[in-house]
Amino acid sequence: MSNHAIDPKLEARMQELVQELFTYNYQYYTLDNPIISDKEYDALYDELVALEQETGFILPNSPTQRVGGELLSGFTPHRHLSRLWSLDKAQDTEDLLQWHQRVVKLVQDYNTKNPDQTPLPDPSFAVELKFDGLTLNLTYTDGVLVQAATRGNGVTGEAILPQVKTIRSVPLTIPYKEGTIEVQGEGMMNLSILEAYNQTAADPLKNARNAAAGALRNLNPQVTASRKLNAFFYNVGYASDIRFENHQEMIQFLKDNHFKVSPHVTYFNTIEEVMAELNRIQEQRNTFDFLIDGAVVKLIDMRTREVLGYTDKFPRWAVAFKFEAEETTTVLESVSWEVGRTGKITPVARVEAVELAGVTVQNCTLNNIGDIERKNLKHALGSRVFIRRSNDVIPEILGKVTDEQDGEEIIYPTHCPSCGSELEMRGAHLFCNNRLGCKPQIVARLAHFASRDAMDIETFSVMTAEQLYDELEVRDPADLFALTFDQLVGLNRFGEKKANNLLKAMEEAKSRELASFLFALGIPNTGKTTTRALADHYKSLEAVMTAAPEELIQLQDVGGIVAESISGYFADPLNRSSIERMLELGVSPQGPAEPAAVNTDSIFYGKTVVLTGSLQLLTRDEATSKLEACGAKVTGSVSKKTDLVVAGEKAGSKLAKAEQLGIQVITDENEFVRLLNESLNA
Ligand SMILES: [Zn+2]
């Protein structure tokens, strides 16, 4: 602050700007509800900075003070005004039920022993997410944020005020100005922010929790600010002059004072409902934009909390329900290279066996060479690494635990581990270009061709593909349709029955839908949705094969790369001759069926129809699809737009409404069915 007098007009404008910026900031970061653009915000912010420079005066709650410019020399200890307790843990529902029994008994005992007191209410519960970040304790005196600290040992933490100020959802001032309060919450890095950060970061971050903890304990607040942390607040740990009746009141106090409160706080009267909620959270866990490692169950009533009190470690009125870890660390032992259907070479990591989410993990994916480089794993053999369970079956390696380049080097192959051909680097991936002579590629292509969503050749497995490759020199899907009974029956583990079954399954596969056939071909970058769209649009194989890329790109969901892949695939003489051979051998992909011509003379044609009551001769679905086949639109409720109501037995309010509106009604079901058949068979 400056000593010389300030132009009162300028000061008033600065007050106004600080207030406006606070409001926009609060809407954006605390309520997730931005009300102006970043550009407009920046313009106001720049105006404030200019005024502060011009006047040499800075208001104490100015948002320009969020990010300090000075490097800090260390952390000073902060003694919390009231202890930050850790929580008793429940590993499973049995633990949770035992905690519940203890609570019920303590409440009953108290009520029995204190007949002259107002009895404690039956226990009811708040369920909150247990965030996996860094616990924060904020101190406000007379409405101003004066300190922020880590949890430390629960009694004393480290002061990190300059770092915490950079979190935009942390209020620098609050409306409550009566003395000192401390509130607790969790600092975290949102997963979407972590992902965006890693896209451009020279040093990618491996894990959101470590990223948040590292940022908050970084001596340079600029680094903290660059991580764009978030924080949710859930507890008022100390307040000299306020008492809350229950958890809801405390949460409301936090909201009223502009703290960001998690929207996932729910309240229940029974432990059964709590358990259902815990299951629900566990199922949704991967949809949150932040890490959680469980949920916290707390008693709602504050007087009960006081009566139950604390053990020497935990409050008796709360318990943390832990979910299975989704991340852990282990040692990267070796990397092998596998050849896929398209010739892509994928590194597969072998790790020291470790338990993760209930299964023993030994293999992890590394995606490609670009991924190894990006995650700084080039020199990581023998090092400890983070692994994370993903939606796929095989967990992913996230990065090394330490940054030291102390591991053995992962050597990239120059030649195909299977066929020995020289490899080619395309983008981030290595490829083996020996499509016609590299066994794992061919076996994977055959297995894909026969798989359920493709040609659906029953009983055909990867093992079948390998056997046909080894013993009958099958090299291409077209070869499958040239196989004879005599060839198959002579194979190991094949008898007459199995040979006949396979021939029959392949005969059936010849007339699969066009969409399935196109998917079976395994065109690069082209999945089921795209092949379905191609079949629906072009209707014949010939038309798909001759479509130009600039034509393909007109289709929904087909981008430039996909269009090039498709036309490139059909331009390749090897692919063309394979398809021609299949057609010669009787393969005949079926285009989508043309919808039957609609009888425009039908009394249902173009009508909006409502079905009500119960029908005896048809199900509701059958009646609906028949009406639609007649060109009618079937809707659920009767309105002025309804043309016709079909009323079965026990038709209620819809029939009454139809009569009231003077809408035509069919009440005779036999007559209705006769009219349907007449329309459909005309
Ligand atoms: Zn190869």
Boltz pocket constraint, residues with backbone or C-beta under 6 A from the ligand:
constraints:
  - pocket:
      binder: B
      contacts: [[A, 339], [A, 416], [A, 417], [A, 418], [A, 419], [A, 420], [A, 421], [A, 432], [A, 433], [A, 434], [A, 438], [A, 439]]
      max_distance: 6.0
